[in-house]
Amino acid sequence: MPKYKAAPADSHAFARARPNPMFPFLMVLTMSSTIGMRAWTTLSNHFAVETANLKGDQIGMIQSVREIPGRLTLLAVFLIRVIDEHRLSVLSILLLGFGISVTGLFPSYAGLLATTLIMSFAFHYYETTNQSLTLQYFDIKVAPWVFGKLRSLAAASNIAIGAFIYGITYFLTIGKSVSLWAASS
């Protein structure tokens, strides 16, 4: 039985990827997408229960609707015929930010359903264009390295926004406790 050897790692991949202006572009968009999605995921469930007073079946329906745009990403092909792929990526991130930012303005089932749908379309279209742009702008030896770096950047962004939310929650809780203590005395 033949043994297969792994291909040697290309140590010059970074040197070839770094001068390409598409690399920082994709880095910024990946960080924005990841931070937005993690913040939304973390905060939306608490917001849905505590502010919008949604029940479990309604939250489940919102999570189901969130997956509909993933099935419709093939429509991005038609959008790319009208809008340049770079612009579609940026517009997707802006729409993602818009969907996340207006979520707090609609503390109802219908409002959360609508903002989740907007946010999800933006996220799925960005992920589609992200992969396409990476494969177009980097050669076959550098593209896997770029995908890996973007995924590791996304993981680091996830950790950073999680720590930020945890920290801000901790300080807001302390502030609330202190103000309640001061009001009672």
SERO-4910 file (N, C-alpha, C, O; in steps of 0.05 Angstrom, whole numbers):
BEGIN
 pado doro    nc1    nc2    nc3   cac1   cac2   cac3    cc1    cc2    cc3    oc1    oc2    oc3
  Met    A     17    -23      0      0      0      0     18     25      0     35     28     18
  Pro    A     14     42    -20     32     65    -22     26     86      0      3     90      7
  Lys    A     47     99      9     44    120     29     45    147     14     63    151     -2
  Tyr    A     27    164     21     26    190      8     40    211     26     36    211     51
  Lys    A     55    228     14     68    249     29     53    275     25     43    280      3
  Ala    A     52    291     46     39    317     43     56    335     26     81    333     27
  Ala    A     44    352     11     59    371     -5     74    390     14     63    398     35
  Pro    A     98    397      7    113    416     24     99    443     25     88    453      6
  Ala    A    100    455     49     88    481     53    103    502     36    127    501     35
  Asp    A     88    520     25    100    541     10    107    565     28     89    580     36
  Ser    A    132    567     35    140    588     54    140    616     41    142    636     56
  His    A    137    618     16    136    644      3    108    654     -3    104    674    -17
  Ala    A     88    639      6     60    647      1     54    675     12     41    691     -1
  Phe    A     63    680     36     57    706     48     70    728     32     58    749     28
  Ala    A     95    724     23    109    744      7     94    750    -19     94    773    -28
  Arg    A     81    730    -30     66    734    -55     39    746    -50     28    761    -67
  Ala    A     26    740    -27      0    750    -21     -1    779    -11    -19    794    -17
  Arg    A     19    786      4     19    812     18     19    835     -1      4    854      5
  Pro    A     34    836    -23     33    860    -40      6    863    -55      0    884    -66
  Asn    A    -10    842    -56    -35    843    -70    -55    860    -54    -60    853    -31
  Pro    A    -65    882    -65    -83    899    -50   -110    885    -42   -124    895    -25
  Met    A   -115    863    -54   -140    848    -47   -137    835    -20   -158    831     -6
  Phe    A   -113    829    -11   -110    817     16   -119    835     39   -135    825     55
  Pro    A   -110    860     41   -120    877     62   -150    883     59   -165    885     79
  Phe    A   -160    885     35   -188    889     30   -205    866     42   -224    871     56
  Leu    A   -196    842     35   -211    818     46   -207    816     76   -225    806     90
  Met    A   -184    824     86   -180    823    116   -200    841    130   -212    832    150
  Val    A   -203    865    121   -221    884    134   -250    874    132   -265    875    152
  Leu    A   -258    865    109   -285    855    106   -290    830    122   -312    827    133
  Thr    A   -270    812    124   -274    788    140   -277    795    170   -294    784    183
  Met    A   -260    814    179   -263    822    207   -290    835    212   -303    829    232
  Ser    A   -299    852    194   -325    865    197   -348    845    198   -366    846    215
  Ser    A   -347    826    179   -368    805    178   -368    788    203   -389    783    215
  Thr    A   -345    780    212   -343    762    235   -352    776    261   -367    765    277
  Ile    A   -342    800    265   -350    816    288   -380    821    289   -393    819    310
  Gly    A   -391    829    266   -420    834    264   -436    809    270   -455    810    286
  Met    A   -429    787    258   -444    762    263   -442    752    291   -462    744    303
  Arg    A   -419    753    303   -415    744    330   -430    762    350   -443    752    368
  Ala    A   -428    788    346   -442    806    363   -473    802    361   -487    802    381
  Trp    A   -482    799    337   -511    794    333   -519    768    346   -540    767    360
  Thr    A   -505    747    342   -512    721    353   -512    722    384   -531    711    396
  Thr    A   -493    735    395   -491    736    424   -513    753    436   -526    746    456
  Leu    A   -518    776    424   -537    795    436   -566    790    428   -584    797    443
  Ser    A   -570    779    404   -598    777    394   -615    758    411   -638    764    416
  Asn    A   -604    736    420   -620    718    436   -628    730    462   -651    727    471
  His    A   -610    745    475   -617    758    500   -637    781    494   -656    784    510
  Phe    A   -634    795    473   -652    817    465   -680    805    459   -700    817    468
  Ala    A   -681    783    445   -706    771    437   -722    762    462   -746    766    463
  Val    A   -709    751    482   -722    741    505   -729    764    525   -751    766    534
  Glu    A   -709    781    530   -713    801    551   -728    826    542   -742    838    558
  Thr    A   -724    835    518   -736    860    509   -761    855    491   -782    867    495
  Ala    A   -759    837    472   -781    832    454   -800    811    465   -822    807    454
  Asn    A   -793    798    487   -810    778    500   -819    756    482   -843    748    482
  Leu    A   -801    746    466   -807    724    447   -806    697    462   -792    694    481
  Lys    A   -821    679    451   -822    651    462   -803    634    446   -793    642    425
  Gly    A   -798    610    455   -779    592    442   -786    585    413   -768    584    397
  Asp    A   -812    581    407   -820    575    380   -815    598    361   -807    595    338
  Gln    A   -818    623    371   -813    646    354   -783    650    349   -775    657    327
  Ile    A   -767    645    370   -738    646    366   -729    625    346   -712    629    330
  Gly    A   -740    601    349   -734    580    330   -741    587    301   -726    581    283
  Met    A   -764    600    298   -772    608    271   -753    629    260   -746    629    236
  Ile    A   -744    648    277   -725    668    268   -699    655    260   -687    662    239
  Gln    A   -690    635    275   -665    621    268   -669    605    241   -650    602    226
  Ser    A   -693    595    237   -698    581    212   -698    600    188   -687    594    167
  Val    A   -710    623    192   -711    643    170   -683    653    164   -676    660    142
  Arg    A   -666    653    184   -638    662    181   -623    644    160   -604    653    148
  Glu    A   -632    619    157   -619    601    138   -630    603    110   -617    592     91
  Ile    A   -652    616    105   -664    618     78   -644    631     59   -641    620     37
  Pro    A   -632    654     65   -614    666     46   -590    649     39   -579    651     17
  Gly    A   -582    631     57   -560    612     50   -568    594     27   -551    587     11
  Arg    A   -593    587     25   -602    571      3   -605    587    -23   -606    576    -45
  Leu    A   -607    613    -20   -611    630    -43   -586    645    -53   -588    664    -68
  Thr    A   -562    636    -44   -538    650    -52   -532    647    -81   -516    662    -92
  Leu    A   -545    629    -95   -541    627   -124   -551    652   -138   -543    657   -160
  Leu    A   -568    667   -125   -577    692   -136   -555    713   -138   -557    733   -152
  Ala    A   -533    709   -123   -510    727   -125   -499    727   -153   -488    748   -161
  Val    A   -501    705   -167   -491    704   -195   -505    725   -212   -493    738   -229
  Phe    A   -531    728   -208   -546    748   -223   -540    776   -215   -539    794   -231
  Leu    A   -535    780   -189   -527    807   -180   -500    815   -190   -495    838   -196
  Ile    A   -482    795   -192   -455    801   -202   -455    810   -231   -437    824   -240
  Arg    A   -476    803   -246   -478    812   -274   -485    842   -275   -480    855   -295
  Val    A   -497    852   -253   -505    880   -252   -485    897   -235   -479    920   -242
  Ile    A   -476    886   -213   -458    900   -194   -431    886   -194   -429    862   -194
  Asp    A   -410    902   -195   -383    891   -193   -380    875   -167   -391    883   -146
  Glu    A   -365    854   -168   -362    836   -145   -350    850   -120   -358    845    -98
  His    A   -331    868   -125   -319    883   -102   -340    900    -89   -342    901    -64
  Arg    A   -357    913   -105   -378    930    -94   -399    913    -79   -409    921    -59
  Leu    A   -405    890    -91   -425    873    -78   -414    864    -50   -430    862    -31
  Ser    A   -388    859    -48   -377    851    -22   -380    874     -2   -389    870     21
  Val    A   -373    898    -10   -375    921      8   -404    927     14   -411    932     38
  Leu    A   -421    926     -6   -450    931     -1   -461    910     18   -478    916     35
  Ser    A   -452    885     16   -461    864     33   -453    870     62   -470    866     81
  Ile    A   -429    878     66   -420    885     94   -435    909    104   -443    909    128
  Leu    A   -440    929     88   -455    952     97   -484    944    104   -495    953    124
  Leu    A   -496    927     88   -523    917     93   -523    900    118   -543    901    134
  Leu    A   -502    884    123   -500    869    147   -500    887    171   -514    883    191
  Gly    A   -483    908    170   -482    927    192   -509    941    196   -517    946    219
  Phe    A   -522    948    174   -548    961    176   -568    942    190   -583    950    208
  Gly    A   -570    917    181   -588    898    193   -584    894    222   -603    892    238
  Ile    A   -558    893    230   -552    889    258   -558    914    274   -569    912    296
  Ser    A   -552    938    263   -556    963    278   -585    970    282   -592    982    302
  Val    A   -603    963    264   -631    970    267   -647    948    282   -670    952    288
  Thr    A   -634    926    289   -647    905    304   -659    916    330   -682    909    336
  Gly    A   -645    932    344   -655    943    369   -678    962    367   -692    968    386
  Leu    A   -683    972    342   -705    991    338   -731    977    334   -753    989    334
  Phe    A   -730    951    330   -755    935    324   -758    912    344   -753    889    337
  Pro    A   -764    918    369   -766    897    389   -793    881    388   -808    881    407
  Ser    A   -797    869    365   -821    853    361   -813    828    344   -791    827    333
  Tyr    A   -832    810    343   -827    786    327   -823    792    298   -803    783    286
  Ala    A   -840    808    287   -838    816    258   -813    832    253   -800    828    233
  Gly    A   -806    850    272   -782    866    268   -757    849    269   -739    853    252
  Leu    A   -755    831    288   -732    813    289   -730    795    265   -709    789    255
  Leu    A   -753    786    255   -754    769    232   -743    784    207   -727    774    192
  Ala    A   -752    809    204   -744    825    181   -714    832    182   -700    829    163
  Thr    A   -705    841    206   -677    848    208   -658    824    205   -636    826    195
  Thr    A   -667    801    215   -652    777    212   -649    769    183   -628    760    174
  Leu    A   -671    772    168   -670    765    140   -651    783    125   -636    774    108
  Ile    A   -652    809    131   -634    829    118   -605    822    124   -588    820    106
  Met    A   -600    817    150   -572    811    159   -562    785    146   -539    783    139
  Ser    A   -579    766    145   -571    740    134   -565    741    104   -546    728     95
  Phe    A   -582    755     89   -576    758     61   -549    771     57   -532    762     41
  Ala    A   -543    792     72   -518    806     70   -494    787     77   -475    786     62
  Phe    A   -497    772     99   -475    754    107   -470    733     86   -447    728     79
  His    A   -490    720     76   -486    699     57   -476    709     30   -460    695     17
  Tyr    A   -485    733     21   -474    743     -3   -445    752      0   -429    749    -19
  Tyr    A   -438    762     23   -410    769     28   -393    744     27   -372    744     14
  Glu    A   -401    723     40   -385    699     41   -381    687     12   -359    677      6
  Thr    A   -401    690     -4   -399    680    -32   -379    697    -47   -361    686    -61
  Thr    A   -380    723    -45   -362    740    -60   -333    739    -48   -314    741    -63
  Asn    A   -331    735    -22   -305    732     -9   -290    708    -21   -266    711    -29
  Gln    A   -303    686    -23   -289    662    -35   -283    666    -64   -261    659    -73
  Ser    A   -301    678    -79   -297    683   -107   -273    702   -112   -256    697   -129
  Leu    A   -272    724    -97   -251    743   -100   -224    731    -92   -204    737   -105
  Thr    A   -223    715    -72   -198    702    -64   -188    684    -86   -164    684    -92
  Leu    A   -205    669    -98   -197    651   -119   -189    666   -145   -173    656   -160
  Gln    A   -201    689   -149   -194    705   -173   -167    719   -170   -152    721   -190
  Tyr    A   -162    730   -147   -139    747   -144   -113    734   -133    -92    747   -132
  Phe    A   -115    709   -126    -91    695   -116    -87    669   -131   -107    655   -138
  Asp    A    -62    663   -138    -57    639   -154    -62    614   -137    -67    615   -113
  Ile    A    -61    592   -150    -69    566   -138    -52    558   -114    -60    543    -97
  Lys    A    -27    568   -113    -10    561    -90    -14    580    -67     -8    573    -44
  Val    A    -23    604    -72    -26    624    -50    -55    624    -39    -58    630    -16
  Ala    A    -75    617    -55   -103    618    -46   -108    602    -21   -122    612     -3
  Pro    A    -98    577    -18   -103    563      7    -91    577     32   -103    578     53
  Trp    A    -68    590     28    -56    605     50    -73    629     57    -77    634     81
  Val    A    -84    642     37   -101    666     42   -127    657     56   -135    670     75
  Phe    A   -139    635     47   -163    625     60   -157    619     89   -173    625    107
  Gly    A   -134    606     94   -126    599    122   -122    624    139   -131    625    162
  Lys    A   -109    644    128   -104    669    143   -130    684    148   -134    695    170
  Leu    A   -149    684    129   -174    697    133   -191    682    154   -204    695    171
  Arg    A   -190    655    154   -204    640    175   -192    645    202   -206    647    222
  Ser    A   -165    646    204   -153    651    230   -159    679    240   -162    684    264
  Leu    A   -160    698    221   -168    726    228   -197    726    238   -203    741    257
  Ala    A   -214    711    225   -242    709    234   -244    697    262   -259    707    279
  Ala    A   -228    677    268   -228    665    294   -218    684    315   -230    686    337
  Ala    A   -197    699    309   -187    719    328   -207    741    332   -210    751    355
  Ser    A   -221    749    311   -242    770    314   -265    760    331   -276    775    347
  Asn    A   -272    734    328   -293    722    345   -285    723    374   -302    731    391
  Ile    A   -261    716    380   -251    717    408   -251    745    418   -260    750    441
  Ala    A   -242    764    402   -240    792    411   -268    804    416   -271    817    437
  Ile    A   -287    799    399   -314    811    404   -327    797    427   -342    809    442
  Gly    A   -323    771    430   -334    757    453   -323    768    479   -338    772    498
  Ala    A   -297    772    480   -284    784    504   -294    812    509   -299    820    532
  Phe    A   -298    828    487   -308    855    490   -336    855    502   -342    870    520
  Ile    A   -354    838    491   -381    836    501   -382    827    530   -397    838    546
  Tyr    A   -365    808    536   -364    798    564   -354    821    582   -366    825    604
  Gly    A   -334    835    574   -323    857    590   -343    880    593   -347    890    615
  Ile    A   -356    888    572   -375    910    573   -399    902    590   -410    918    605
  Thr    A   -407    877    588   -429    867    605   -422    868    634   -438    875    651
  Tyr    A   -397    860    640   -388    860    667   -388    888    679   -398    893    701
  Phe    A   -378    907    664   -377    935    673   -405    947    675   -411    963    693
  Leu    A   -422    941    656   -450    951    657   -465    939    681   -481    953    694
  Thr    A   -460    914    687   -472    901    710   -462    914    736   -478    919    754
  Ile    A   -437    920    738   -426    933    762   -438    961    764   -446    969    786
  Gly    A   -439    975    742   -451   1002    743   -480   1001    751   -489   1019    766
  Lys    A   -495    982    742   -523    979    749   -525    972    779   -543    983    793
  Ser    A   -508    954    789   -509    947    817   -502    971    835   -515    975    855
  Val    A   -483    986    827   -475   1010    842   -497   1030    843   -503   1042    864
  Ser    A   -510   1035    820   -532   1055    819   -556   1045    834   -569   1062    847
  Leu    A   -562   1019    834   -584   1008    850   -577   1011    880   -595   1017    896
  Trp    A   -552   1006    887   -543   1008    915   -545   1037    925   -554   1043    947
  Ala    A   -537   1055    907   -537   1084    915   -566   1094    917   -572   1110    934
  Ala    A   -584   1084    900   -612   1092    901   -626   1081    926   -644   1094    936
  Ser    A   -618   1058    936   -631   1047    959   -621   1059    985   -635   1056   1005
  Ser    A   -599   1072    985   -589   1084   1010   -595   1113   1013   -588   1125   1033
***
